[in-house]
Amino acid sequence: MPSSAPEVNPAGKPLTIGELARRTGVAASALRYYEELGLLPAPPRISGQRRYPESAVTIVASIRLQSDAGFTLAEQKALRAPGEGAPDWRELAQRKLAELDERIARAQAARDAISHGLRCPRRDAAQRPDFQVVCPDFQARVAARRPGSSRPHSHQR
């Protein structure tokens, strides 16, 4: 009788690339690319098929987590490189935090603009074809987006 339960890998049994892809949610082509970059160690082959150890699941999860945190695959490769040429982890992490803070600030500014648009009694003015906007908050935001503006965004409440 077929079971709908997820497949369980018997302890120590090597994983095919398809099994690793299913277990990690990463396409087999991406796994081959990770291997090509040196992020995922090249596994032994049995009858020409890659056979990954169970630990490959954790390695792929680590690659995905670092990608989610904003680290490029090239940065991840550099961080894994042994020796003096490897970048300083803390320095790169500080740069990533600064990048994330900037992305968060841009997202918050976008959220504030949309939220204001939903509350603004002059909302229809922003839809005029001549872009002559009556809302002073929207005017300030538009002015802040002009090239050469020193203000990241203006917000009048």
DSSP file with accessible surface (Angstrom, degrees, kcal/mol):
  #  RESIDUE AA STRUCTURE BP1 BP2  ACC     N-H-->O    O-->H-N    N-H-->O    O-->H-N    TCO  KAPPA ALPHA  PHI   PSI    X-CA   Y-CA   Z-CA
    1    1 A M              0   0  225      0, 0.0     2,-0.0     0, 0.0     0, 0.0   0.000 360.0 360.0 360.0 124.2    0.0    0.0    0.0
    2    2 A P        -     0   0  131      0, 0.0     2,-0.4     0, 0.0     0, 0.0  -0.312 360.0-144.3 -67.0 147.8    1.6    3.3   -1.1
    3    3 A S        -     0   0   97      2,-0.1     0, 0.0     1,-0.1     0, 0.0  -0.868  15.6-154.9-113.5 144.5    2.3    5.9    1.6
    4    4 A S        +     0   0  130     -2,-0.4    -1,-0.1     2,-0.0     3,-0.1   0.371  60.9 118.7 -94.2   4.8    2.1    9.6    1.4
    5    5 A A  S    S-     0   0   61      1,-0.1    -2,-0.1     3,-0.0     3,-0.1  -0.382  77.0 -95.4 -68.7 147.3    4.6   10.0    4.2
    6    6 A P        -     0   0  115      0, 0.0     2,-0.2     0, 0.0    -1,-0.1  -0.289  46.6 -96.4 -63.1 150.2    7.8   11.8    3.3
    7    7 A E        -     0   0  133     -3,-0.1     2,-0.5     1,-0.0    -3,-0.0  -0.450  36.1-151.7 -67.6 138.4   10.7    9.7    2.3
    8    8 A V        -     0   0  128     -2,-0.2    -1,-0.0    -3,-0.1    -3,-0.0  -0.956  12.0-132.0-113.2 129.0   13.2    9.0    5.1
    9    9 A N        -     0   0   27     -2,-0.5     3,-0.1     1,-0.0     6,-0.1  -0.701  26.0-120.6 -80.6 120.0   16.8    8.4    4.2
   10   10 A P    >   -     0   0   78      0, 0.0     3,-2.3     0, 0.0    -1,-0.0  -0.325  49.4 -79.7 -57.3 141.9   18.1    5.3    6.0
   11   11 A A  T 3  S+     0   0  109      1,-0.3    -3,-0.0    43,-0.0     0, 0.0  -0.166 113.3   2.5 -49.3 126.2   21.0    6.3    8.1
   12   12 A G  T 3  S+     0   0   72      1,-0.2    -1,-0.3    -3,-0.1    -3,-0.0   0.333  89.7 137.1  82.6  -8.8   24.2    6.6    6.2
   13   13 A K    <   -     0   0   98     -3,-2.3    -1,-0.2     1,-0.1    39,-0.0  -0.589  57.8-118.0 -74.3 126.3   22.6    5.9    2.7
   14   14 A P        -     0   0   52      0, 0.0     2,-0.4     0, 0.0    -1,-0.1  -0.271  25.6-125.4 -63.8 151.1   24.0    8.4    0.2
   15   15 A L  B     -A   52   0A   3     37,-3.5    37,-3.3    -6,-0.1     2,-0.1  -0.790  12.2-133.1 -99.3 138.2   21.6   10.7   -1.5
   16   16 A T     >  -     0   0   27     -2,-0.4     4,-2.7    35,-0.2     5,-0.2  -0.369  34.7-103.9 -75.1 168.4   21.2   11.0   -5.3
   17   17 A I  H  > S+     0   0   32     33,-0.5     4,-2.6     1,-0.2     5,-0.2   0.894 124.3  53.2 -64.1 -34.4   21.1   14.6   -6.7
   18   18 A G  H  > S+     0   0   23      2,-0.2     4,-2.4     1,-0.2    -1,-0.2   0.910 109.5  47.5 -64.9 -41.9   17.3   14.2   -7.1
   19   19 A E  H  > S+     0   0   32      2,-0.2     4,-2.6     1,-0.2    -2,-0.2   0.922 112.7  48.9 -65.7 -41.8   16.9   13.2   -3.5
   20   20 A L  H  X S+     0   0    0     -4,-2.7     4,-1.9     1,-0.2     6,-0.3   0.918 110.5  51.5 -64.2 -40.6   19.1   16.1   -2.3
   21   21 A A  H  X>S+     0   0   17     -4,-2.6     4,-2.0    -5,-0.2     5,-0.9   0.932 112.3  45.8 -60.9 -45.8   17.1   18.5   -4.5
   22   22 A R  H  <5S+     0   0  153     -4,-2.4    -2,-0.2     1,-0.2    -1,-0.2   0.915 113.4  49.1 -63.5 -43.0   13.8   17.2   -3.0
   23   23 A R  H  <5S+     0   0  101     -4,-2.6    -1,-0.2     1,-0.2    -2,-0.2   0.795 122.0  33.0 -68.7 -28.8   15.2   17.4    0.6
   24   24 A T  H  <5S-     0   0   15     -4,-1.9    -1,-0.2     2,-0.2    -2,-0.2   0.583  99.0-125.0-105.1 -13.6   16.5   20.9    0.2
   25   25 A G  T  <5S+     0   0   59     -4,-2.0     2,-0.4     1,-0.3    -3,-0.2   0.724  70.1 127.1  73.6  21.3   14.0   22.5   -2.1
   26   26 A V      < -     0   0   12     -5,-0.9    -1,-0.3    -6,-0.3    -2,-0.2  -0.925  65.5-109.9-114.0 134.8   16.9   23.5   -4.5
   27   27 A A     >  -     0   0   59     -2,-0.4     4,-2.1     1,-0.1     3,-0.4  -0.265  23.2-121.3 -61.2 147.6   16.9   22.5   -8.1
   28   28 A A  H  > S+     0   0   27      1,-0.2     4,-2.5     2,-0.2     5,-0.2   0.873 114.4  57.6 -58.4 -36.3   19.4   19.9   -9.2
   29   29 A S  H  > S+     0   0   76      1,-0.2     4,-2.0     2,-0.2    -1,-0.2   0.892 105.9  49.4 -63.2 -36.9   20.9   22.4  -11.6
   30   30 A A  H  > S+     0   0   28     -3,-0.4     4,-3.0     2,-0.2    -1,-0.2   0.897 108.7  52.9 -67.7 -39.0   21.6   24.8   -8.7
   31   31 A L  H  X S+     0   0    0     -4,-2.1     4,-2.2     2,-0.2    -2,-0.2   0.922 109.2  48.8 -62.4 -42.1   23.2   21.9   -6.8
   32   32 A R  H  X S+     0   0  102     -4,-2.5     4,-2.6     1,-0.2    -1,-0.2   0.895 111.5  50.5 -64.0 -37.0   25.5   21.2   -9.7
   33   33 A Y  H  X S+     0   0  111     -4,-2.0     4,-2.4     2,-0.2     6,-0.2   0.924 108.2  51.3 -66.9 -43.6   26.3   24.9   -9.8
   34   34 A Y  H  X>S+     0   0   26     -4,-3.0     5,-2.2     1,-0.2     6,-1.3   0.908 111.9  48.8 -56.9 -40.6   27.1   25.0   -6.1
   35   35 A E  H ><5S+     0   0   30     -4,-2.2     3,-0.8     4,-0.2    -2,-0.2   0.929 108.9  52.0 -65.2 -43.9   29.4   22.1   -6.7
   36   36 A E  H 3<5S+     0   0  153     -4,-2.6    -2,-0.2     1,-0.3    -1,-0.2   0.879 110.8  48.5 -60.6 -38.2   31.1   23.8   -9.7
   37   37 A L  H 3<5S-     0   0   32     -4,-2.4    -1,-0.3    -5,-0.1    -2,-0.2   0.639 116.3-115.2 -75.6 -17.0   31.7   26.9   -7.5
   38   38 A G  T <<5S+     0   0   53     -3,-0.8    -3,-0.2    -4,-0.8    -2,-0.1   0.568  86.8 114.7  91.5   9.0   33.2   24.7   -4.7
   39   39 A L  S   <S+     0   0    4     -5,-2.2    -4,-0.2    -6,-0.2    -5,-0.1   0.824  79.0  42.2 -77.8 -33.9   30.4   25.6   -2.2
   40   40 A L  S    S-     0   0    2     -6,-1.3    -2,-0.3    -9,-0.1    -1,-0.2  -0.974  98.9-117.2-114.2 118.6   29.2   22.0   -2.2
   41   41 A P        -     0   0   82      0, 0.0    -6,-0.1     0, 0.0    -5,-0.1  -0.292  33.5-105.4 -57.5 137.7   31.9   19.4   -2.1
   42   42 A A        -     0   0   76     -7,-0.2   -10,-0.0     1,-0.1    -6,-0.0  -0.496  41.5-141.4 -63.9 124.4   32.0   17.1   -5.2
   43   43 A P        -     0   0   14      0, 0.0     9,-0.2     0, 0.0    -1,-0.1  -0.434  20.5 -94.5 -85.2 164.2   30.6   13.8   -4.1
   44   44 A P        -     0   0   94      0, 0.0     7,-2.4     0, 0.0     2,-0.4  -0.322  41.2-128.2 -67.9 160.9   31.7   10.4   -5.2
   45   45 A R  E     -B   50   0B 132      5,-0.2     2,-0.5     7,-0.0     5,-0.2  -0.923  14.8-162.3-115.5 141.7   29.9    8.8   -8.1
   46   46 A I  E >  S-B   49   0B  89      3,-2.6     3,-2.1    -2,-0.4     0, 0.0  -0.994  84.8 -15.0-122.0 118.4   28.4    5.4   -8.2
   47   47 A S  T 3  S-     0   0  125     -2,-0.5    -1,-0.1     1,-0.3     3,-0.1   0.876 131.3 -54.0  54.1  37.4   27.7    4.2  -11.8
   48   48 A G  T 3  S+     0   0   54      1,-0.2     2,-0.4    -3,-0.0    -1,-0.3   0.364 114.2 118.2  84.4  -7.9   28.1    7.8  -12.9
   49   49 A Q  E <   -B   46   0B 100     -3,-2.1    -3,-2.6     1,-0.0    -1,-0.2  -0.788  68.9-115.6 -96.7 137.7   25.6    9.2  -10.5
   50   50 A R  E     -B   45   0B  48     -2,-0.4   -33,-0.5    -5,-0.2     2,-0.5  -0.454  26.7-163.4 -64.2 139.6   26.5   11.7   -7.7
   51   51 A R        -     0   0   53     -7,-2.4   -35,-0.2   -35,-0.2    -1,-0.0  -0.926   8.0-162.4-131.3 103.5   26.0   10.2   -4.3
   52   52 A Y  B     -A   15   0A   2    -37,-3.3   -37,-3.5    -2,-0.5     2,-0.1  -0.622  17.6-120.6 -87.3 144.4   25.9   12.9   -1.6
   53   53 A P    >   -     0   0   67      0, 0.0     3,-2.1     0, 0.0     4,-0.4  -0.367  33.2-105.0 -73.9 161.1   26.4   12.3    2.1
   54   54 A E  T >> S+     0   0   76      1,-0.3     3,-1.8     2,-0.2     4,-0.6   0.839 118.1  70.1 -54.3 -32.9   23.6   13.2    4.5
   55   55 A S  H 3> S+     0   0   67      1,-0.3     4,-2.0     2,-0.2     3,-0.3   0.721  80.3  75.9 -62.3 -18.3   25.7   16.2    5.6
   56   56 A A  H <> S+     0   0    2     -3,-2.1     4,-2.7     1,-0.2    -1,-0.3   0.836  86.2  61.9 -63.3 -29.7   25.1   17.8    2.1
   57   57 A V  H <> S+     0   0   28     -3,-1.8     4,-2.2    -4,-0.4    -1,-0.2   0.931 106.3  44.8 -60.7 -44.3   21.6   18.7    3.3
   58   58 A T  H  X S+     0   0  102     -4,-0.6     4,-2.3    -3,-0.3    -2,-0.2   0.898 111.4  52.9 -67.4 -39.8   23.1   20.9    6.0
   59   59 A I  H  X S+     0   0   48     -4,-2.0     4,-2.3     2,-0.2    -2,-0.2   0.941 111.0  46.4 -62.4 -45.4   25.6   22.4    3.6
   60   60 A V  H  X S+     0   0    0     -4,-2.7     4,-2.6     1,-0.2    -1,-0.2   0.915 110.7  52.8 -65.1 -40.4   22.9   23.4    1.2
   61   61 A A  H  X S+     0   0   56     -4,-2.2     4,-2.6    -5,-0.2    -1,-0.2   0.909 109.0  50.7 -61.2 -38.3   20.7   24.8    4.0
   62   62 A S  H  X S+     0   0   43     -4,-2.3     4,-2.6     2,-0.2     5,-0.2   0.918 109.0  50.3 -64.9 -42.8   23.7   26.9    5.0
   63   63 A I  H  X S+     0   0    0     -4,-2.3     4,-2.4     1,-0.2    -2,-0.2   0.937 112.6  47.4 -60.7 -44.1   24.2   28.2    1.5
   64   64 A R  H  X S+     0   0  106     -4,-2.6     4,-2.7     2,-0.2    -2,-0.2   0.907 111.3  50.4 -65.6 -41.3   20.5   29.1    1.3
   65   65 A L  H  X S+     0   0  119     -4,-2.6     4,-1.7     2,-0.2    -2,-0.2   0.937 112.0  46.8 -62.8 -45.3   20.6   30.9    4.7
   66   66 A Q  H  <>S+     0   0   43     -4,-2.6     5,-2.5     1,-0.2     4,-0.2   0.886 112.3  50.9 -65.2 -36.3   23.6   32.9    3.7
   67   67 A S  H ><5S+     0   0   43     -4,-2.4     3,-1.7    -5,-0.2    -2,-0.2   0.921 108.1  52.1 -64.2 -43.3   21.9   33.8    0.4
   68   68 A D  H 3<5S+     0   0  126     -4,-2.7    -1,-0.2     1,-0.3    -2,-0.2   0.832 105.4  56.2 -60.8 -31.7   18.8   34.9    2.3
   69   69 A A  T 3<5S-     0   0   38     -4,-1.7    -1,-0.3    -5,-0.2    -2,-0.2   0.504 127.9 -99.6 -80.0  -4.3   21.0   37.1    4.4
   70   70 A G  T < 5S+     0   0   18     -3,-1.7     2,-0.4     1,-0.3    -3,-0.2   0.445  75.1 140.9 104.0   1.8   22.3   38.8    1.3
   71   71 A F      < -     0   0   15     -5,-2.5    -1,-0.3    -6,-0.2    -2,-0.1  -0.648  46.7-133.8 -80.0 127.8   25.6   37.1    0.7
   72   72 A T     >  -     0   0   71     -2,-0.4     4,-2.5     1,-0.1     5,-0.2  -0.324  22.8-110.9 -71.3 164.0   26.3   36.4   -2.9
   73   73 A L  H  > S+     0   0   40      1,-0.2     4,-2.6     2,-0.2     5,-0.2   0.893 121.1  54.4 -63.7 -36.3   27.5   32.9   -3.9
   74   74 A A  H  > S+     0   0   73      2,-0.2     4,-2.4     1,-0.2    -1,-0.2   0.906 108.8  48.1 -63.5 -41.1   30.9   34.5   -4.8
   75   75 A E  H  > S+     0   0   42      2,-0.2     4,-2.5     1,-0.2    -2,-0.2   0.910 110.8  51.0 -65.1 -40.8   31.1   36.0   -1.3
   76   76 A Q  H  X S+     0   0    0     -4,-2.5     4,-1.6     2,-0.2    -2,-0.2   0.917 110.1  49.6 -63.0 -40.3   30.2   32.7    0.2
   77   77 A K  H  X S+     0   0  106     -4,-2.6     4,-0.9     1,-0.2     3,-0.2   0.933 110.8  49.6 -63.6 -44.0   32.9   31.0   -1.8
   78   78 A A  H >< S+     0   0   36     -4,-2.4     3,-0.7     1,-0.2    -1,-0.2   0.895 109.2  52.2 -62.6 -39.8   35.5   33.6   -0.7
   79   79 A L  H 3< S+     0   0   37     -4,-2.5    -1,-0.2     1,-0.2    -2,-0.2   0.819 109.2  49.8 -66.5 -30.1   34.5   33.1    3.0
   80   80 A R  H 3< S+     0   0   89     -4,-1.6    -1,-0.2    -3,-0.2    -2,-0.2   0.614  87.1 106.6 -82.0 -14.0   34.9   29.4    2.7
   81   81 A A    <<  -     0   0   43     -4,-0.9     5,-0.1    -3,-0.7     2,-0.1  -0.488  68.4-133.6 -70.0 130.3   38.4   29.8    1.1
   82   82 A P        +     0   0  126      0, 0.0     3,-0.3     0, 0.0     2,-0.1  -0.392  58.9  36.1 -78.5 158.5   41.2   28.9    3.6
   83   83 A G  S >  S-     0   0   63      1,-0.2     3,-1.0     2,-0.1    -2,-0.0  -0.322 102.4 -47.0 101.8-175.7   44.2   31.0    4.1
   84   84 A E  T 3  S+     0   0  203      1,-0.2    -1,-0.2    -2,-0.1    -3,-0.0   0.733 121.3  66.3 -70.5 -26.0   45.2   34.7    4.2
   85   85 A G  T 3  S+     0   0   81     -3,-0.3    -1,-0.2     2,-0.0    -2,-0.1   0.628  76.8 106.5 -73.1 -11.4   43.4   35.7    1.0
   86   86 A A  S <  S-     0   0   29     -3,-1.0    -7,-0.1    -5,-0.1     3,-0.1  -0.424  77.7-111.2 -70.8 139.7   40.0   35.0    2.6
   87   87 A P        -     0   0   52      0, 0.0     2,-0.5     0, 0.0    -1,-0.1  -0.320  37.6 -94.3 -67.3 155.8   38.0   38.1    3.5
   88   88 A D     >  -     0   0   92      1,-0.2     4,-2.3     2,-0.0     5,-0.2  -0.597  29.3-145.9 -72.3 122.2   37.4   39.0    7.1
   89   89 A W  H  > S+     0   0  130     -2,-0.5     4,-2.7     1,-0.2     5,-0.2   0.912  97.1  49.9 -55.2 -46.0   34.1   37.5    8.1
   90   90 A R  H  > S+     0   0  184      2,-0.2     4,-2.5     1,-0.2    -1,-0.2   0.907 109.9  50.1 -65.1 -40.3   33.3   40.3   10.5
   91   91 A E  H  > S+     0   0  113      2,-0.2     4,-2.1     1,-0.2    -1,-0.2   0.935 113.7  45.1 -63.5 -45.8   34.1   43.0    8.0
   92   92 A L  H  X S+     0   0    4     -4,-2.3     4,-2.4     1,-0.2    -2,-0.2   0.916 112.7  51.7 -65.0 -39.8   31.9   41.4    5.4
   93   93 A A  H  X S+     0   0   22     -4,-2.7     4,-2.4    -5,-0.2    -2,-0.2   0.903 108.1  51.8 -64.9 -39.4   29.1   40.9    7.9
   94   94 A Q  H  X S+     0   0  129     -4,-2.5     4,-2.2     2,-0.2    -1,-0.2   0.912 110.0  49.4 -62.4 -41.5   29.2   44.5    9.0
   95   95 A R  H  X S+     0   0  114     -4,-2.1     4,-2.5     1,-0.2    -2,-0.2   0.909 110.3  50.7 -63.1 -41.7   28.9   45.5    5.3
   96   96 A K  H  X S+     0   0   12     -4,-2.4     4,-2.8     2,-0.2    -2,-0.2   0.900 108.4  51.9 -64.0 -40.4   25.9   43.2    4.9
   97   97 A L  H  X S+     0   0   90     -4,-2.4     4,-2.8     2,-0.2    -1,-0.2   0.922 109.9  49.3 -61.5 -41.9   24.3   44.7    8.0
   98   98 A A  H  X S+     0   0   59     -4,-2.2     4,-2.2     2,-0.2    -2,-0.2   0.916 111.8  48.9 -63.6 -41.3   24.7   48.2    6.5
   99   99 A E  H  X S+     0   0   84     -4,-2.5     4,-2.5     2,-0.2    -2,-0.2   0.913 112.2  48.4 -63.1 -43.2   23.2   47.0    3.2
  100  100 A L  H  X S+     0   0   49     -4,-2.8     4,-2.9     2,-0.2    -2,-0.2   0.910 109.1  52.9 -63.7 -41.8   20.3   45.4    5.1
  101  101 A D  H  X S+     0   0  100     -4,-2.8     4,-2.5     1,-0.2    -1,-0.2   0.909 110.4  48.4 -59.6 -40.7   19.7   48.6    7.1
  102  102 A E  H  X S+     0   0  102     -4,-2.2     4,-2.5     2,-0.2    -2,-0.2   0.919 112.2  48.0 -66.1 -43.1   19.6   50.6    3.8
  103  103 A R  H  X S+     0   0  119     -4,-2.5     4,-2.6     2,-0.2    -2,-0.2   0.902 112.3  49.6 -64.0 -39.8   17.1   48.1    2.3
  104  104 A I  H  X S+     0   0  106     -4,-2.9     4,-2.9     2,-0.2    -2,-0.2   0.925 110.1  50.6 -64.6 -42.2   15.0   48.2    5.4
  105  105 A A  H  X S+     0   0   54     -4,-2.5     4,-2.5     2,-0.2    -2,-0.2   0.917 112.0  47.2 -62.7 -42.6   15.0   52.0    5.3
  106  106 A R  H  X S+     0   0  139     -4,-2.5     4,-2.4     2,-0.2    -2,-0.2   0.919 113.4  48.5 -64.8 -40.7   14.0   52.1    1.7
  107  107 A A  H  X S+     0   0   60     -4,-2.6     4,-2.7     2,-0.2    -2,-0.2   0.909 111.8  49.3 -66.1 -39.8   11.2   49.5    2.4
  108  108 A Q  H  X S+     0   0   89     -4,-2.9     4,-2.9     2,-0.2    -2,-0.2   0.913 110.4  50.5 -66.0 -40.6   10.0   51.5    5.3
  109  109 A A  H  X S+     0   0   21     -4,-2.5     4,-2.4     2,-0.2    -2,-0.2   0.915 111.8  48.2 -62.9 -40.7    9.9   54.7    3.3
  110  110 A A  H  X S+     0   0   51     -4,-2.4     4,-2.5     2,-0.2     5,-0.2   0.927 112.0  49.3 -64.5 -41.9    7.9   52.9    0.6
  111  111 A R  H  X S+     0   0  157     -4,-2.7     4,-2.9     1,-0.2    -2,-0.2   0.921 110.8  49.8 -62.7 -43.7    5.6   51.6    3.2
  112  112 A D  H  X S+     0   0   29     -4,-2.9     4,-2.8     2,-0.2    -1,-0.2   0.905 110.7  50.2 -61.7 -41.3    5.1   55.0    4.7
  113  113 A A  H  X S+     0   0   37     -4,-2.4     4,-2.5     2,-0.2    -2,-0.2   0.931 113.9  43.9 -64.0 -45.1    4.4   56.5    1.3
  114  114 A I  H  X S+     0   0  116     -4,-2.5     4,-2.1     2,-0.2    -2,-0.2   0.931 113.8  50.8 -66.3 -42.4    1.8   53.9    0.5
  115  115 A S  H  X S+     0   0   37     -4,-2.9     4,-1.5    -5,-0.2    -2,-0.2   0.923 111.2  48.3 -61.2 -43.6    0.3   54.2    3.9
  116  116 A H  H  X S+     0   0   28     -4,-2.8     4,-2.4     1,-0.2     3,-0.3   0.926 108.4  55.0 -62.1 -42.9    0.1   57.9    3.5
  117  117 A G  H  < S+     0   0   28     -4,-2.5    -1,-0.2     1,-0.2    -2,-0.2   0.873 107.2  50.1 -58.7 -36.2   -1.5   57.5    0.1
  118  118 A L  H  < S+     0   0  139     -4,-2.1    -1,-0.2     1,-0.2    -2,-0.2   0.823 118.3  38.4 -71.3 -30.3   -4.2   55.3    1.6
  119  119 A R  H  < S+     0   0  132     -4,-1.5    -2,-0.2    -3,-0.3    -1,-0.2   0.684  90.1 109.0 -89.8 -22.2   -5.0   57.9    4.3
  120  120 A C    ><  -     0   0   14     -4,-2.4     3,-1.2    -5,-0.2    15,-0.0  -0.379  57.1-153.5 -67.7 127.7   -4.6   61.1    2.3
  121  121 A P  T 3  S+     0   0  117      0, 0.0     3,-0.3     0, 0.0    -1,-0.2   0.669  96.7  57.5 -71.7 -12.4   -7.8   62.9    1.5
  122  122 A R  T >>  +     0   0  110      1,-0.2     3,-1.4     2,-0.1     4,-0.7   0.051  67.8 125.0-102.9  23.7   -6.2   64.3   -1.6
  123  123 A R  G X4  +     0   0  135     -3,-1.2     3,-1.2     1,-0.3     4,-0.4   0.870  66.3  59.7 -53.7 -40.3   -5.4   60.9   -3.1
  124  124 A D  G >4 S+     0   0  111     -3,-0.3     3,-1.3     1,-0.3    -1,-0.3   0.819  94.3  65.8 -63.7 -24.0   -7.2   61.6   -6.4
  125  125 A A  G X4 S+     0   0    7     -3,-1.4     3,-1.5     1,-0.3    -1,-0.3   0.849  92.3  61.1 -66.5 -30.8   -4.8   64.5   -7.0
  126  126 A A  G << S+     0   0   32     -3,-1.2    -1,-0.3    -4,-0.7    -2,-0.2   0.689  99.4  58.0 -70.2 -13.3   -1.9   62.1   -7.3
  127  127 A Q  G <  S+     0   0  130     -3,-1.3    -1,-0.3    -4,-0.4    -2,-0.2   0.357  75.6 123.8 -99.1   7.1   -3.7   60.5  -10.3
  128  128 A R    X   -     0   0   99     -3,-1.5     3,-1.6     1,-0.1    -3,-0.0  -0.415  66.3-130.4 -68.0 140.3   -3.9   63.7  -12.4
  129  129 A P  T 3  S+     0   0  125      0, 0.0    -1,-0.1     0, 0.0    -3,-0.0   0.781 107.0  54.3 -65.0 -23.9   -2.3   63.3  -15.8
  130  130 A D  T 3  S-     0   0   79      2,-0.1     3,-0.1     1,-0.0    -2,-0.1   0.464 104.3-130.0 -90.2   2.2   -0.3   66.5  -15.4
  131  131 A F    <   +     0   0  156     -3,-1.6     2,-1.1     1,-0.2    -5,-0.0   0.702  55.1 150.3  57.8  20.2    1.2   65.3  -12.1
  132  132 A Q        -     0   0  119     -7,-0.1     2,-0.4     2,-0.0    -1,-0.2  -0.741  32.7-161.9 -81.3 102.0    0.3   68.6  -10.4
  133  133 A V        -     0   0   12     -2,-1.1    -7,-0.1     1,-0.1    -9,-0.0  -0.733  25.2-165.8 -97.5 135.4   -0.2   67.2   -7.0
  134  134 A V        +     0   0   78     -2,-0.4    -1,-0.1   -12,-0.3   -11,-0.1   0.820  65.3  94.7 -85.4 -31.0   -2.1   69.0   -4.3
  135  135 A C     >  -     0   0    6    -13,-0.3     4,-2.4     1,-0.2     5,-0.2  -0.429  62.7-155.9 -68.5 117.9   -0.9   66.8   -1.4
  136  136 A P  H  > S+     0   0   51      0, 0.0     4,-2.3     0, 0.0     5,-0.2   0.855  92.8  54.8 -64.9 -33.0    2.2   68.5    0.2
  137  137 A D  H  > S+     0   0    4      2,-0.2     4,-2.1     1,-0.2    17,-0.2   0.943 110.3  45.1 -64.3 -45.4    3.5   65.2    1.6
  138  138 A F  H  > S+     0   0   76      1,-0.2     4,-2.6     2,-0.2     5,-0.2   0.913 111.4  53.6 -65.4 -39.2    3.4   63.6   -1.9
  139  139 A Q  H  X S+     0   0   95     -4,-2.4     4,-2.6     1,-0.2    -1,-0.2   0.917 109.1  49.2 -59.7 -42.9    5.0   66.7   -3.4
  140  140 A A  H  X S+     0   0   10     -4,-2.3     4,-2.2     1,-0.2    -1,-0.2   0.903 110.7  49.8 -65.4 -38.9    7.8   66.5   -0.8
  141  141 A R  H  X S+     0   0   21     -4,-2.1     4,-1.1     2,-0.2    -2,-0.2   0.910 111.5  48.5 -66.3 -41.1    8.4   62.8   -1.6
  142  142 A V  H >X S+     0   0   63     -4,-2.6     3,-0.7     1,-0.2     4,-0.6   0.936 111.2  50.7 -63.4 -44.4    8.5   63.5   -5.4
  143  143 A A  H >< S+     0   0   16     -4,-2.6     3,-1.1     1,-0.3    -2,-0.2   0.895 106.7  54.7 -61.0 -38.2   11.0   66.4   -4.7
  144  144 A A  H 3< S+     0   0    8     -4,-2.2    -1,-0.3     1,-0.2    -2,-0.2   0.770 105.2  54.1 -67.8 -23.7   13.2   64.1   -2.7
  145  145 A R  H << S+     0   0  199     -4,-1.1    -1,-0.2    -3,-0.7    -2,-0.2   0.538  83.5 108.5 -88.7  -7.1   13.3   61.6   -5.6
  146  146 A R  S X< S-     0   0  151     -3,-1.1     3,-2.0    -4,-0.6    -3,-0.0  -0.425  86.0 -92.8 -67.8 145.4   14.6   64.2   -8.1
  147  147 A P  T 3  S+     0   0  135      0, 0.0    -1,-0.1     0, 0.0     3,-0.1  -0.291 112.9  25.4 -56.3 138.2   18.2   63.8   -9.1
  148  148 A G  T 3  S+     0   0   88      1,-0.3     2,-0.2    -3,-0.1    -2,-0.1   0.372  84.5 141.8  88.6  -5.2   20.5   65.9   -7.0
  149  149 A S    <   -     0   0   41     -3,-2.0    -1,-0.3     1,-0.1    -5,-0.1  -0.498  40.0-159.4 -70.8 134.9   18.2   65.9   -4.0
  150  150 A S        +     0   0  118     -2,-0.2    -1,-0.1    -3,-0.1     3,-0.1   0.571  67.8  89.3 -89.9  -9.5   20.0   65.7   -0.7
  151  151 A R        -     0   0  111      1,-0.2     3,-0.2    -8,-0.1    -2,-0.1  -0.766  66.4-151.4 -90.9 129.2   17.0   64.5    1.2
  152  152 A P  S    S-     0   0  114      0, 0.0     2,-0.3     0, 0.0    -1,-0.2   0.912  78.7 -36.1 -63.2 -41.4   16.4   60.7    1.3
  153  153 A H        -     0   0   67     -3,-0.1     2,-0.4     2,-0.0   -12,-0.1  -0.879  57.8-129.2-173.4 149.6   12.6   61.4    1.6
  154  154 A S        -     0   0   18     -2,-0.3     2,-0.4   -14,-0.2   -10,-0.1  -0.856  20.8-173.2-103.1 146.6   10.5   64.0    3.2
  155  155 A H        -     0   0   51     -2,-0.4     2,-0.5   -15,-0.1   -18,-0.1  -0.923   5.1-177.2-144.1 115.4    7.6   63.1    5.4
  156  156 A Q              0   0  104     -2,-0.4   -19,-0.1     0, 0.0   -16,-0.0  -0.939 360.0 360.0-109.5 130.5    5.2   65.5    6.8
  157  157 A R              0   0  221     -2,-0.5    -2,-0.0   -20,-0.0   -41,-0.0  -0.801 360.0 360.0-105.6 360.0    2.5   64.1    9.1
